[in-house]
Amino acid sequence: MKQKLLLLGLLWFTLMLPASALTLEKHDFIMNANITVTNGTVRADIVLYNMQNQTRTVSLYSYVYSNGSSVSGAWTQNLQEHTLAPLGSVKTLLENNVYVSGTHDYKIRIKEDKTVTDAKARITIKQSLKKPDPVSQDELPVSTPVVFAASSALGIVALWVATRKV
């Protein structure tokens, strides 16, 4: 009975979501995600509901892609692990930086053991972010720990010499 009341409440809540919301009901999960796109950043404020009467551990992440290639960096760069109590829920935020303007596919993925559940949407990026430049080996600073180790070794030798003369 408690599960049916919770489900009715969630369905009512789903009807009240804004137009930019993504809803998924699959594998005894209900997920509501409010998606916003601002200056090349996609944010998904997510509430994930466990509709089973047992504890579940899931992985949750999102990415933006076009023609099979990610336009938001590594596929799982915002990977999160969550443990959901029986008939419980979790609130979380997933963010992706997008480096290519245009209309793309957006996916939120839920993984539990070997079961994969995807929620998909089309998004438009009007102004993408500039991809950070990679750092070359020539631009790397001198290692501080090596300098510290050398000065520490000299300090120990100097301390040993000073104590031997006394």
C-alpha positions as CSV (number, residue, x, y, z in Angstrom):
1,M,0.0,0.0,0.0
2,K,2.9,2.4,0.9
3,Q,4.5,1.7,-2.4
4,K,1.3,2.5,-4.3
5,L,0.8,5.8,-2.4
6,L,4.4,6.8,-3.1
7,L,3.9,6.0,-6.8
8,L,0.7,8.1,-7.0
9,G,2.5,11.0,-5.3
10,L,5.4,10.7,-7.7
11,L,3.2,10.6,-10.7
12,W,1.4,13.8,-9.5
13,F,4.8,15.4,-8.9
14,T,5.9,14.4,-12.4
15,L,2.9,16.2,-13.9
16,M,4.0,19.4,-12.1
17,L,7.5,19.4,-13.5
18,P,8.6,22.3,-15.8
19,A,8.9,21.8,-19.6
20,S,12.7,21.3,-19.4
21,A,12.3,18.2,-17.2
22,L,13.2,14.7,-18.2
23,T,11.3,11.8,-16.5
24,L,12.2,8.1,-16.6
25,E,10.3,5.2,-15.2
26,K,12.1,1.9,-15.8
27,H,13.6,-1.0,-13.8
28,D,11.8,0.1,-10.7
29,F,13.4,3.5,-10.8
30,I,11.6,6.8,-11.2
31,M,14.0,9.7,-12.1
32,N,13.0,13.3,-12.5
33,A,15.7,15.6,-13.9
34,N,15.4,19.4,-14.3
35,I,17.8,20.2,-17.2
36,T,19.2,23.7,-17.7
37,V,21.7,24.9,-20.4
38,T,23.7,28.0,-19.6
39,N,26.8,29.3,-21.5
40,G,28.0,25.9,-22.5
41,T,27.2,24.1,-19.2
42,V,24.5,21.5,-18.9
43,R,23.1,21.0,-15.4
44,A,20.7,18.3,-14.4
45,D,19.2,18.5,-10.9
46,I,18.1,15.0,-10.4
47,V,15.9,13.1,-7.9
48,L,16.2,9.3,-8.3
49,Y,13.5,7.2,-6.6
50,N,14.0,3.5,-5.6
51,M,10.6,1.8,-6.1
52,Q,11.9,-1.6,-4.7
53,N,11.6,-2.6,-1.1
54,Q,15.4,-3.3,-0.9
55,T,18.6,-1.2,-0.7
56,R,20.2,-0.6,-4.1
57,T,23.6,0.8,-5.2
58,V,23.7,2.6,-8.5
59,S,26.2,4.6,-10.6
60,L,24.9,7.7,-12.2
61,Y,26.5,9.9,-14.8
62,S,25.7,12.1,-17.8
63,Y,27.3,13.2,-21.0
64,V,26.6,15.2,-24.2
65,Y,27.4,13.6,-27.5
66,S,27.0,14.0,-31.3
67,N,27.4,11.3,-34.0
68,G,28.8,8.9,-31.4
69,S,31.5,11.2,-30.1
70,S,31.5,13.0,-26.7
71,V,31.4,16.8,-26.9
72,S,31.6,17.2,-23.2
73,G,34.9,15.5,-22.3
74,A,35.3,12.0,-20.9
75,W,32.2,9.8,-21.0
76,T,32.1,9.2,-17.2
77,Q,33.8,12.3,-15.9
78,N,30.9,13.1,-13.5
79,L,30.4,9.6,-12.3
80,Q,28.7,9.3,-8.9
81,E,27.9,6.3,-6.7
82,H,24.7,6.3,-4.7
83,T,23.1,3.9,-2.2
84,L,19.3,4.2,-2.2
85,A,17.3,3.0,0.8
86,P,14.2,0.8,0.2
87,L,11.5,3.0,-1.3
88,G,13.9,5.9,-0.8
89,S,15.3,8.6,-3.0
90,V,18.5,10.7,-3.6
91,K,19.0,14.2,-4.9
92,T,22.1,15.0,-6.9
93,L,23.5,17.4,-9.5
94,L,25.3,16.3,-12.7
95,E,27.1,18.9,-14.8
96,N,28.7,18.7,-18.2
97,N,30.8,21.4,-20.0
98,V,30.1,21.4,-23.7
99,Y,32.9,22.4,-26.2
100,V,30.9,22.3,-29.5
101,S,28.0,24.6,-30.3
102,G,24.9,23.1,-31.9
103,T,22.1,20.6,-31.3
104,H,23.4,17.4,-29.5
105,D,22.1,14.4,-27.6
106,Y,22.2,14.4,-23.8
107,K,22.1,11.2,-21.8
108,I,21.8,10.4,-18.1
109,R,22.9,6.9,-17.4
110,I,21.9,4.8,-14.4
111,K,23.9,1.5,-13.9
112,E,23.0,-1.1,-11.3
113,D,25.2,-4.2,-11.6
114,K,24.9,-5.1,-15.3
115,T,21.6,-3.3,-15.9
116,V,21.9,0.0,-17.8
117,T,19.0,2.5,-17.9
118,D,19.3,5.6,-20.1
119,A,17.3,8.8,-20.2
120,K,17.8,10.9,-23.4
121,A,17.0,14.4,-24.5
122,R,18.0,16.7,-27.3
123,I,19.7,20.0,-26.3
124,T,20.9,23.0,-28.1
125,I,24.2,24.7,-27.1
126,K,24.2,28.3,-28.5
127,Q,27.6,29.2,-27.0
128,S,30.1,26.5,-26.2
129,L,33.0,26.7,-23.8
130,K,36.6,26.9,-25.0
131,K,38.4,23.6,-24.5
132,P,41.3,24.0,-22.1
133,D,44.8,23.8,-23.8
134,P,46.8,20.8,-22.8
135,V,50.0,21.5,-20.8
136,S,53.2,20.4,-22.6
137,Q,56.1,18.7,-20.8
138,D,58.3,21.8,-21.4
139,E,55.9,24.0,-19.5
140,L,55.8,21.9,-16.3
141,P,57.3,23.6,-13.3
142,V,60.4,22.2,-11.5
143,S,59.2,19.6,-8.9
144,T,59.0,21.2,-5.5
145,P,59.4,17.8,-3.6
146,V,62.8,17.2,-5.3
147,V,64.0,20.7,-4.3
148,F,62.7,20.2,-0.8
149,A,64.4,16.8,-0.6
150,A,67.7,18.2,-1.7
151,S,67.5,21.1,0.8
152,S,66.5,18.7,3.5
153,A,69.4,16.4,2.8
154,L,71.8,19.4,3.0
155,G,70.2,20.5,6.2
156,I,70.7,17.1,7.7
157,V,74.4,17.0,6.7
158,A,74.9,20.5,8.0
159,L,73.3,19.6,11.3
160,W,75.5,16.5,11.6
161,V,78.6,18.5,10.9
162,A,77.6,21.2,13.4
163,T,76.9,18.6,16.1
164,R,80.3,16.8,15.5
165,K,82.3,20.0,16.1
166,V,80.7,20.7,19.5
